[in-house]
Amino acid sequence: MKVLERMPRDQLEENVKGWFDGNDRIQRLRSHLQMIINNGAEPIIISNGYSDVIKLCLEVTGLMQYFNAASVYGWDHSERGGGPKADLIMKLMLCRQLTYPEVLFLDDDCKNISDAERVCLVRQIQEESGMLLDDMEWVEGRFRTQ
């Protein structure tokens, strides 16, 4: 995080936008997240990255506006507890009184998917690519079938 904080803002923006695969994908993510919110759902991030780095990247790309800051769970978030992502998903489901078909979990790790498929709907995404158009359309399709 300290390296990112010391980086000139224009260089930071260029790097982060590159990590997100450019402005076109960022714009598609914006419309995707807005659709999720418009349908009454809450996007949440559960990541093995640092919470502050994730939030900074979301802020730089303009995507932070679609997330509650408390709903960005990096590995260092106090509620993660160092356990499997599925444990946090179950905890969040209980707090929000959600059931299996109401929760979608996307991840690039087979173990995380395997753990979570017992508690919610899952989709494995391509490793390190982030959500691709097919993944976004799969999520959006879940809202169209409700």
Secondary structure, DSSP 4 states (H G I P E B T S, - for coil): -HHHHHS-HHHHHHHHHHHTT-HHHHHHHHHHHHHHHHTT----EE-SS-HHHHHHHHHHHT-GGGS-GGGEE-TTSTTTTTS-HHHHHHHHHHHHT--GGG-EEEES-HHHHHHHTTTSEEEEPPTTT---HHHHHHHHHHHHT-
